[in-house]
Amino acid sequence: MTDDVTTWRALAALLPCERAREVLDLRAIGEQESALAELVSGLLEHDIPITEDVRVQLVVTAEDWGSREALVGRIAQCRPALSPRSRLRLIDSRGDSTPVAFGSPPELSGLPVLPWIACESCGQLLARAHTREPWGGMSFLAVHYVIYQPGTAAPEFVFGATEVQRALGALSSCSQ
């Protein structure tokens, strides 16, 4: 797993130098949400192709900073790179995805778990676990991140609400 600085530098390096500097300057002064918006705007304005692995990292970074909902549509509009083949793939879970239910471990009991990112190498999924709001809908923010193999009764790993980058690192480090 890479650290936060390495991730931001790698994402900014996709942009022309001046635009990359703007992104990193925003991040340096604590404006991560603005830096992400600037990064995605730069990718779109310069029509820069990105791999699915980069797309996943962008979405996870946006999740980490609470701006996934605001940026996911624009990230999806970024031009896909033709190669190389990516190990990770975003799963569209906007409406046609059926939540998975895990009875154990206890922290997941009764929580709907939505598949979010697939590892093409090993088949494991990274999912977002949500609480139910009083009106029946799912919470906006995930309360846990879960790595599991489809068809198994229990998840392999459960991460807390602030551990999305760590969860992505665990999914990315499969041995397949």
N, C-alpha and C positions, 0 to 999 in steps of 0.2 A: 504494500500500500504506500502511496506517496503522501507527502505532507501537503498541507493547505497551500503553502507558498509555491511548491512545485506544480500543483494542479493549476493554480491561477496563472502562473507563467506559461505553462504549456497551452492553456486555452487562449491566452492573449497573443501568443506567438503565431496563432493562425491568422492574425490581422496584419495589415501594413504597420510599419514601425510606429508612426505617429498615433495611430488609433490604438495600438497595443499599449503605448505609454499612457494614454488617457484612461484606459481600463485599469491599468496597474496603479495609477495615481489615485483614482477613485477608491480602489480597494485599500490603498495605503492610508487614506484618511477615514476609513471605516464606513464607506458608502458602498458596501458589497452589492446591495440590491441595484443601485444605479450602475455599478460596474458591470453587472450581469446584463442589464438592459442595453448598455452601450456595446458590450461584446456581441450580443445577438443582433443588434442593429447593424454593427459593422460586418458581421458575417452575411447578413441579407443584402446590405447595400453594395458590398463588393462581390456578391455572388460566389462566395468561397465554399467549395464543396467540403463536407465533413463526413467522416466515417460514422457508422452507427455507434461505435465505442465512444467517440467524441460527443455524439448526440446524447448518449446515456449520461456521460459525465456532466454535461451541461444541465440536464434535467435534475440530476442528483444534487448538483451544486445549488441550483435554484431551489430545490426542496430544502436544502440545508439552511438557506437564508430566507425561507418563507415566501418565496416569489414563484414557486413552480406553477401555480394556477395562472398567474399573470403572464408567464413566459412560454409555457409549454406549446401553445399554438404557434407562436412565432418560431420556436426552435424546430417544430415539425416542418416549417416552411423552408428551412435551410436546405440547400441543394445537397443531395447525397453524393458522396465520393464513389467512384466506380470500383475502386479497389483500395486497400486490401480487404479481404473478408473480415468482418468483425466478429469478435467472440460474444459480444453482448447485444441484446435486442430489446427495445422497449415494447411492452405489450399494451395495446390500446384497451384500457379498462374503463372507458367512459360510460358504458351502458350495457354492453353485451357480455361482460365478464361476470361470472357467477362467483360470489365470495366463497372462500374455503373456510370451514370452521374447524378449529382445533380445540379439543377439550383439555389437552395438557400441552404445555405447562400451564399452571393456574392463571398466569398473567394474560393468557390468550382466551380463557374460557368465556364463551359467549360473544367474542369479538369477531366481526366479519374481517376476513383477511383477503385483500385483493391482490392478485398477481400483478406485478409491475415490470420486472426486468427478467429476461431469460438468459441463461448462459447456454450458448449454442454448443459448447464443448461437452458439458456434463449433463445438461438437461435440468439443472436445478433452477429454481425461481426465487427471486427476491420479491417479497410482497410487503404491502403496507397494511397494518392492522389499525382499525378505527374503532372508536366508541360510537354508540348510537345516540343521536341527539333526541331530546324529548319528543319531537315531532316524527321520529322514526328514521330520519335521514342519517347518513354517516357524517362524523365529524370532519371538518375541513383538514385538520392536521392529523398525521399518523401518530399513534401512541406507541407503536412498536414497529420494527422492521424484522421480517421473518425470512429465513432461508429454508427452503424445503424442497424435497424431491416429489413431484406429482405422484399421487397414488399412495403416499405414505401416511401413516396415522398421526405422526408427530413431526414437528419441525426439527431441522438439524441445529439451527441457531436462532436465538431471539435477541434482538438488540433494542435498546431504549429509544425514546423519542428524539434524542439528540445525537444518535449514532449512525446516521444514514451513510456517511462516508466510510465508516468502519464496516458497515454491512456490505457496501459495494466492494470494498477491498476483499472481504471474505468470499464473496461470490466470484470475484475476478481471480482469486488464487486457487481455484479448483485444480485438481491434479490431472485432469483429463487432457 
